[in-house]
């Protein structure tokens, strides 16, 4: 699913009106009906009073239409028009007129004293401003937003919380932004919804299909995408009846050090659960028995060093020759010998053009020794969390600056970067960024990143290309986390619980396809 800018969204609206064809008023009616149904699905035929605050633009026109539709369901609705309603858009004026023709009074708010007392049991619908907002909200609109936020009521935003920019950072403070509990947005998510700063404003959000012109959307060149179920399903490969283990790849996983063997165990187990054909785990001598006992399905090679990774030589030959993909980093530490060993692995992997995943301490080593970034094999996959990413680049000024840094980094080094978070972002060598739709806060615990490394490395071994491995791997990782959360709750989840749900995640995709 594409994520469009505010300007592109206006272009899609215009194309839908032109090509369907449909009037702008009827398109607004369609969007408002979708919102009203989502409202009823969430709150039911409620006895609670419903306040609808409308600005003079098309977002306010949506609010007037929604108020009319909810009134028709016998819900106690009081709409308000905020500031200079006579200067509103044509569709706003028409929907206000339709509402007043039903003998329902629309109250005007011109000054602070006009703002009603909002009881905490009320439900407030925010229709002040839409995604086209380009400057900070001030004056009476800011005062209305403050009253809404202070009310203690459930706040529901139409398309986007008023005051929040859809696709650029906020330059000033965040006082004049609606802190919505629910946001029902039209056709596709806004970029802001997928970034950490916006979480306290957007609340729980849902995309409503309002039938915008899909052919036109397909023609638009977007920089941002949203990985949903349909894309994940399209990426999934089916196994042939006469498959054998050699068909699903041979992986070498370099992980673990003294005191950090848990990372190696989790990474290996996730790799196995994702379907790799043959897995070899390279560990220091201290980890041999741990790995053999924890993952009997994996083979183990032992470093000459007792505690850390120092080399990957086997039987006097290049140790990477017999593998299809390599994963490196979880728990390896940053000892001087390990830095040198990582450099050797990078040089050999680049020479052989081997698919590669780098995580955790491998990234920390790169951050401290940035000259090694030039040794990254083309289309490698790096899986940093935000702090690890900043060690590779620089401190981000805000969420949007972080996306700029991500794009610059992936284009410069021609790699994929899986920037982990609530909506993990996959940056690509051509400057695109794909956000993920699965996952939950229960995954914010030690070891879940190690599991992701194992998952993506396994998919690379199974001959998924780097982009598909990253997108599908992140989706499966989040889906397994969601399934674990359903069973255990978010607080009790462990990384090992997520790994045990990988099979259920695969089954879920298959079952939904056949449903």
N, C-alpha and C positions, 0 to 999 in steps of 0.2 A: 504494500500500500504506500502510495506517495504521500509525503508531507509537504504541503505547499505553503508559500509565503502568503501574507495577507493580500498582496497585489495579485498573485496568481489565483487566489480564491475568488477575487472579484472578476477576474477574466473567465473563470469557469462558470460563475453565475451568469455572466453576460452571454457566454456561448450556449448555455442551457436555454436561456430565454430566446436566443436567436434561432437555435437549431431544432428545438423540440417541436414546434415553438410553444412558448408558454409566456403569459404576462408575468411581470415582476411581482404583481399582487398575488397571482395564483401560486407562484413559487414560494412566496412568503407564507401563504396559507398552508402549503404542503409542509414547510419546515415547522410551522407553528403546531400543526396537527401532530407531527412526530414528537415534538417536545411535550405537548399536552398528554400524549399517550404514555411517554416515559415518566412523566410526573405522576400519572394515575397508577402506573405499574409500581412506582416507588412508595407513594403515600396512600393510594386507594382513594375512595370517596370520603375524604376526611371532613370532620366537623371543625377542625382547626381553622381559624381565619387565615386567609391567604392575601398577602400584600404584594402588589406588582408595581415596581418602580421603573418607569419608562423614560428614556431619553428621547430627544427629538429626531434621531436617525432611524435607520432600518432595524436596529436592535430593539429600539423602542416600539417600532411597528410590530415586530414579533411579539413583544410583551402585550400590546393591546389585543392582538389576535388570540394569544394564549389566554388572556383574561376572559375574553368572550367565550372561548371554547370550554373553559372550566366552569364559567357561570351556567352554561347550558347543561352541565352535569350536577347542578344544584350545590356547587361548592361556594362557600362564602368568600367572594373575591372583592377586594377593593383596589382598583388601579389608580396610580398616581402619575401625573405628567410633570416632569421636572424641567422647569425653566424654558420659557419662550416656545411654547408648543406651537404657536402660529407660524414659527419659522421651521417647522419640522419638514422631513422629507415627504414626498407625495404619498408613499405607501404608509408612512406613519399617520398622516392626516386621514387617509381613507380608513384605516383600521380603527382609529380613534372615533371617527364618525360612525362606523358600523357598531361600535360599542355603545355610543350614546344613543343610537337609534333603537337600541334594546331597552331604552329608558333607564340605563345605568349611568350614574354620574361618575365622571372622571375628575378627581380632585387635582388641583394644580399646586405645585410647590415652587414658589419664587424666592422665598427667604427662609431662614432657619426656623422661624416660628411656625412655618407651614408644615414642617416635618412631623408626621404623626408619632405618637407614642406606640412603639411596637412591642406587644406583649411577648414574653419568651415562648409561649406555646404556639405563636404564629409561624407560618411558613412564608418566607420572603423570596420572591422571584426577582432576580436582578436582570433588568433589561435596559440599563443605562447606556452602555457603549459596547460595540462589537469588536471584531478583530482588526478593524481599520484604524483604531486609535493610534495616534502618533505622538502625543505629548501628554505630560503629566496632568491628571485631573485636578482641577482647582475649583474654588468658589462653592456655590450651592451644591454642585455634584459631589464634591469631596465631603461636604457636611452630611449629605444623604448617605454616602458610603460609610462614614463614621457611625451614623445612627444604626445602619444595618449591622455593622460588625459588632456594635456594643449591645445589640438587642438580646443576644443569647438565643435567637430563633434559628431554625434550620434555614440556611441560605442556599438557593438554587440558581446557578448562573445560566443564562441563555447563551450558548455557543462559547463564550469565554468570560471569565470574571472581569467586570468593569475595572479599568485601570491597569490591567495586565497587558503588556505588549505581546503580540503573537510570536514575533520572530526577531526581537532585538532586546538588549539588556535595559533594565531600568536605570536611568541616570540619577534619579533622586531617591529619597526615602520611599518606603513602601506603605505609608500611612493611608494613602488614598487608593487602595486596591481592595476590592471585595474579597473577603476570606470565605469562599464558598465551601459548603459541605458536599455539594453535588454540582457537577457541570455536565450538561447535556450539549454536546457539540455536534456540528453538522458535517456529515460526509467523511471527514478525516480528522485525525487529531492535529492540534496546533503544536508547533515545535516546542513552545514554552512548556507544554504539559509534561514533556519528557525530561525536564531538567530539574535538578534538586531545589533551586531557589523557588520554583513555582508550586511546590507540593502543598505548602500551607495556604495557598490561595485557591487552587483548583479543586482540592478534595477528591472524592471519588468521581471519575469521569467516564462517560460512555459516548461512543460515536453513534449517531443516528443517521441512517441512510435516507437522504431526501431526493434521490434520483437525479443527481447532477450528471452532466454529459460525460459519460465514461470514455467515449472516443476522444473527446477533447483532452481529458485528463491524461490519457495514455500518450498524447503527443507532447505534453509539457515536459521539459527537461528539468527534473527536480534534483536537488542536492541531498535531500533527506528522505529516508524510507522507514517503514514500520513493518517489522517481520511478524506476521500473524500466522494463524494456523494453516491457512491455505498455502502460503509460501513454504512453510516448513514441510507440509505434506508433499508438495511438488518436488522438493529436494531429496526426499527419502528414496533410497534405492531398494529394490526388492531382490531377495536372494533367489538364485536359480536352484532348481531341485537337485542338480548334481554338483552343487558347490562343495568345496573342501576348504580346509583351513588356510591353505596357501592363497586362496582367492581373496582373503580378507586382510592380507598384509602382515608384515613382520615389523614390529616396532621395538626400538630401543628407548628406554626411559631412564635418564640419568637423574637421580634424585636421592635425597637423604644425606644425613651426616650425624655425628654423635649428638644425641638429644633431639634430633629432628627426623627420626625414622617414621613417625606417624604420617608426615607429608608424603613420603615415598609410598607407604602402604595405601593411603587413600587415592593417590594419583594412579597407581597401578590397578587398584580395584575398579576405579571408574573406567579406565581404559579397557579392561576386560569386559565389564558390563555393557560397554558400548558396542562390542562386537568384533574387536580385533582378532585376527586369526592366531597370531603368535606374539607373545610379549616377552621381552627380555628386560629385566630391570638391573641397572648397574648401580651398586651401592658400595660404600666403604666396608671394610672387613667387619666392623662392629654391627652392620646391619644384615649380615648374611642369614643368620638363623631367624631373625625377626621376619624377613621377607619370605623365606621358605615356609614358615609356619602360617603367616597371615594370608599369603596368596599362593597356594600350591599350584594353581593353574599357570603361574608365571615362571619363567626361567630366571635365574639370577647369575650375574657375573660380579666378581668381587674386585674392587680396587686394591692396588698394592698398599695403600695407606689404611691404617686402622680406623681413622675417624672422618676423613674428608675425601672428596673427589679430586684426583690428581692426574688421571690418565684414562684413555679408553683404547688400550692396545690389547689385541687378542691374537695369540698364536703367531706373532710376528708379522701380521698383515694389517692393512687399514681396517679399523674396527667397524666402520659404517657401511662397508660394501654390501653386506647381505641384508640390510634393512631397507624398508620402504619409507619410514618416517622416524623422526627423532623428537622426543620431548625432553626438555632439560630445565632445571631450576628449583622445583619444590624442595626446600630443606637442604640445599647443597652448601649453604653458607657462603662466606666471601673471603676465605683464606687466600693467601697469596698463591699457593699451589693451585687452588681452584680457579683463580683468575687466569692463570697460564693455561690450564686445561681447557677452560671454556674457549679461549682464543684458538687453541688447536682444533677444537670441535667445529667452531665457526668456519675456519679456513677450509677444513675438509668437507664440511657440508656445502659450502658455497662452490667448491670445486666440482662436487658431484650433483649440484642443483637439487639437494635433498629437501623435501618438505620438512618443516621444522616448527616447533612450538617452544617459545621461551617464556618463562614465568618466574615470579618470586625472586629468589636470590640471583638468578641469571640476569634479571632486569636490574637488580641493585648493582651488580657488577658492571653492567653496561652504563648505568647512570654515573658511576664513579670513574669509568674508563671509556669516555664517549668515542674515542678513536676506534673502539671495537664495533661501533654501529656500522661502520663502513664495510665490515666483514659479514653483515647479515645476508644470508642467501635471499635472492629475490623471492617475494611472495611468502616470506616467513610470517608466522602468526605470533604476535606478542600479546600477552594477556595481563596488563597492569591494572591495579586499582588506581584511583586518582593520585595518591601520593607517589606511588611508583612512577606514574606517568610524568609527574612534575620533575622527578629526578632525571628523567630522560630529556626533558624540554626546559620548562621554566614554570614558575608559579603562575597560575591562571588568575586573572583579575576578576573574572566572573564566569558563569556557565558558558556564555557564548564565546568568550575568549578561549576557553578550554577547547571548544569545538574547532576554532580556528587553528589552535596549536595541533590538534589531532590531524586536521587536514594537511597542514604543512609537513608534519612528520611523516605521514604515510606516503605523501607524494615524493618527498625528498629521498626516502630510503626504499620506496617501492615495496612496502610491507603492509600487512593487515594488522591493525591494532584493535584488540577487544578491550575497550575501556569499561571496566566493570562498575556496576551500580544498579539502581532500581530499574532502570531501562537501559541495560548494558548497550553501549554504542560500539558498533563495528565500523572502524574507519578503513577505507579501501585505497589502493594505490592511485585510483583515478579521482580521488577527492570526494567521493560520496560517503555518506554516513547512514548506517542502518541501525535503528533502535529496536530493542526486543520487547515483546509483549507479555512474556511469562516471568514468573518469579515473585517473591514476597520477602518481607523483612525477616522472616525466620531463617533465611539463608545468610544473614549477617553474623556468621560465626566462623571460627577457625576451621580450615580444611575444605570449605566449599570451593575456594579458588583452586586448590590442588585437584579437586574432582573435575573442574572445568578443563584444566590442562590435560588430564587423562582422556576426557571425552573428545576434545578436538584432535588430539594426537591420534586417537583410535580412528577417527573418521578420515584423517589424512592417509593413514595406512590402508584404509579400505578404498582408496583411489577417488575420494571426493576431492575436488579442487579446493584451494585454500579458502576462497570466498564461501563456497557451499559448506565446507567443514566448520567455518567460524559461525555462519548464520544458523545452521542446523544444530551445531553443538551448543551454542548459547540458548537456543530455544528449548532443546531437550533438557539441558541443565535446569532452566527455570521451571519447566513443566514438571520435572521430577521433584523439584522443591515444592511446587504447589501441591502435588499429590502427597508428599510427606507431611506438609502442613495440614492438609485435610485429615490425615490420620492421627497426627500427634499434637497439633497446635504449633504455633510459631515459636513459642518460648522453649519448648522441649526438643526442637529439631536439632539433630547433629548432621554433620557432613556425611557420615556413614548411612544415615537414614535416607538422605537424598540419593546416594549411590544405589541403595537397595530398591529405589523406586524407578530406576532407569528402564527396567523391563516393562513396568506399568506405563511409563511414558511412551515407549514404542507401541505398546498395545493400544493406548488411547488414540494415537494417530491413526492406526489401522482400523480401529472400531468406528471412529468418526467418519472415516472415508466410506465405510460400508453401511453407515446408518441411513 
